[in-house]
Amino acid sequence: MIWLSGAAGALVLALVLGSILRTLVVPRGLYSLVVYRLWSALRGLLHLLALRRGYEAIDRWQAWLAPLMLVGMLAIWLGGALTGYGLLLYALSPLDWTTSFREAGSSLFTLGFAGGARIRLSALDFAAAATGPVVIALQIAYLPTLYAAYNRRELEVTLLQSRAGEPAWGPEILARQWLVDTESALPQLYRAWERLAADMGESHSTYPALLAFRSPRPHRSWLVGLIAVMDAAAMQLALAPRSAPPEARLVLRAGFTALRDIARALRFPFDADPSPDAPIRLTFVEFDAAVSMLESAGFSAERGTEEAWAHFRGWRVNYEAVGYELCRRCDAVPALWTGPRDFPSTPIPPYRPADRRPGERQP
């Protein structure tokens, strides 16, 4: 029993140390069982508390997911360290269970209330005393990294609101530019989101806790925004290939690469090299309606709708399945062209403000 306790304690400490290193120290997006299990458990609990009352309730409750995850990770790591050191102290001393765990807690949290003249336990006591502050310090140092990445992300998401509405939608991005004659600003938008996609692919796969951080406003989402920008670029390339800027191709490549990097970090399967002729879930009827809306806004297509559909589908097949799955897992706002959710929802179209001009009578 004593040797079993010692082996179990060493194993628990090794697992805790590995989880801490994978999550907080090693910048490789390594799979951390604690993070993903905790994310799944807390997300399921918050879904139950929302009582499946639709997106507004889901968004209110899911706003608690990120802080609960951060607190939960710290509690799990400290609790695991307490268990590991308690088991080792029981195995290496004549102390009983209660006293072993009491001394482990005293050392781990540097309280110092349970100590004795047991020289051979000093190494374990010192190790436990170092573990608690180190884990807490690493968690505190982890927060500025998370919030810096969050702020970079949300700045571009907020700037997108005037171009794409809330929630964002790809055809709406194009329609608004042609309605107000600002289509020349699209290359700059694509460049900004190409850089942001690369940033999010690196940060969100390295620090998966960022996936739980929601935008300040319920109808904004980094995932929905990225899909909208890629849809806009794909539609422009499909409908007007000669006049489309080269930045459209670059943002598409950066976008689906980022989504795939995050998918690999979450370990869910996807087709890394889909055929351009593979079917997608978006229908031709939806695409045709979006094209009609664009033409009414003044967009000039160089291809017919059916010919453009084949090219658009060839672009969208690279990111649709991964984007839909991430939107489902992250409970993103149910925007148009972003797939189903795990709660009752109807796709929300973007809000477009009324075009009011001086001298016109208001209704």
Long-range contacts (C-beta under 8 A, 24 or more apart in sequence): 2-90, 2-91, 3-91, 5-87, 5-88, 5-90, 5-91, 6-87, 6-88, 6-91, 6-92, 8-87, 9-83, 9-84, 9-85, 9-86, 9-87, 9-88, 9-90, 9-91, 10-84, 10-88, 11-84, 12-80, 12-83, 12-84, 12-87, 13-80, 13-81, 13-84, 13-85, 13-88, 15-80, 16-77, 16-80, 16-81, 16-84, 19-76, 19-77, 19-80, 20-77, 20-135, 20-138, 23-73, 23-142, 23-207, 23-209, 24-138, 24-139, 24-141, 24-142, 25-138, 27-206, 28-206, 29-205, 29-206, 29-208, 29-261, 29-264, 29-265, 31-265, 31-267, 32-208, 34-73, 34-76, 34-77, 35-69, 35-73, 35-208, 35-209, 36-208, 36-266, 38-69, 38-72, 38-73, 38-76, 39-65, 39-69, 39-208, 39-209, 39-211, 39-212, 42-68, 42-69, 42-72, 43-331, 47-342, 47-343, 50-343, 52-343, 52-344, 54-343, 54-344, 54-345, 55-218, 55-333, 55-334, 55-341, 55-343, 55-345, 55-348, 56-218, 58-331, 58-343, 59-214, 59-218, 59-331, 59-333, 60-218, 62-212, 62-214, 62-331, 63-214, 65-212, 65-214, 66-209, 66-212, 66-213, 66-214, 69-209, 69-212, 70-139, 70-143, 70-209, 73-139, 73-209, 74-135, 74-136, 74-139, 77-135, 78-108, 78-132, 78-135, 78-136, 81-108, 81-128, 81-131, 81-132, 81-135, 82-108, 85-124, 85-127, 85-128, 85-131, 88-124, 89-121, 89-124, 92-120, 92-121, 92-124, 93-118, 93-120, 93-121, 104-128, 107-132, 108-132, 142-207, 145-207, 146-207, 146-209, 146-210, 146-213, 149-199, 149-200, 149-203, 149-204, 149-207, 149-210, 150-210, 150-213, 152-196, 152-199, 153-196, 153-199, 153-200, 153-203, 153-210, 153-222, 154-215, 154-216, 154-220, 154-222, 156-192, 156-193, 156-196, 156-225, 157-215, 157-220, 157-221, 157-222, 157-225, 158-220, 159-192, 160-189, 160-225, 160-228, 160-229, 161-220, 163-189, 164-225, 164-228, 164-229, 164-232, 164-350, 165-350, 165-351, 165-352, 166-217, 166-219, 166-220, 166-350, 166-351, 167-219, 167-220, 167-221, 167-224, 167-333, 167-334, 167-335, 167-336, 167-348, 167-350, 168-220, 168-221, 168-224, 168-225, 168-227, 168-228, 168-229, 168-335, 168-350, 169-228, 169-231, 169-335, 169-336, 169-337, 169-349, 169-350, 170-227, 170-228, 170-229, 170-230, 170-231, 170-232, 170-234, 170-235, 170-290, 170-337, 171-231, 171-232, 171-235, 171-290, 171-291, 171-293, 171-294, 172-228, 172-350, 172-352, 173-228, 173-229, 173-231, 173-232, 174-232, 174-235, 174-236, 174-294, 174-297, 174-299, 175-293, 175-294, 175-297, 175-299, 176-297, 176-352, 178-294, 178-297, 178-298, 178-299, 179-297, 179-298, 179-355, 186-232, 186-236, 186-245, 186-247, 186-248, 187-245, 187-247, 189-229, 190-229, 190-233, 190-245, 190-247, 190-248, 190-250, 190-251, 191-247, 191-250, 191-251, 193-225, 193-226, 193-229, 193-251, 193-254, 193-255, 194-247, 194-250, 194-251, 194-254, 194-255, 195-254, 196-226, 197-226, 197-251, 197-254, 197-255, 197-257, 197-258, 198-254, 198-257, 198-258, 200-226, 200-258, 200-262, 201-254, 201-257, 201-258, 201-259, 201-261, 201-262, 202-261, 204-258, 204-261, 204-262, 204-265, 205-261, 205-262, 205-264, 205-265, 206-265, 208-265, 208-266, 211-262, 211-266, 211-326, 211-329, 211-330, 212-330, 218-333, 219-333, 219-348, 220-333, 221-327, 221-330, 221-332, 221-333, 221-335, 223-323, 223-326, 223-327, 223-330, 223-332, 223-338, 224-327, 224-332, 224-333, 224-335, 224-338, 226-255, 226-258, 226-259, 226-323, 227-319, 227-323, 227-327, 227-335, 227-337, 227-338, 228-335, 228-337, 229-255, 230-255, 230-256, 230-315, 230-316, 230-319, 230-323, 231-316, 231-337, 233-315, 234-312, 234-315, 234-316, 235-290, 235-291, 235-294, 235-308, 235-312, 237-311, 237-312, 237-315, 238-303, 238-308, 238-309, 238-311, 238-312, 238-315, 239-291, 239-294, 239-299, 239-301, 239-302, 239-303, 239-308, 239-312, 240-299, 240-300, 240-301, 240-302, 240-303, 241-302, 241-303, 241-311, 242-302, 243-302, 252-315, 252-318, 252-319, 255-319, 256-318, 256-319, 256-322, 259-319, 259-322, 259-323, 259-326, 260-322, 262-326, 263-322, 263-325, 263-326, 266-326, 266-329, 268-325, 270-321, 270-322, 270-325, 271-321, 274-317, 274-318, 274-321, 275-317, 276-313, 276-314, 276-317, 277-313, 277-314, 278-317, 280-313, 280-316, 280-317, 280-320, 281-320, 281-321, 281-324, 281-339, 282-313, 282-316, 282-320, 282-337, 284-309, 286-337, 287-312
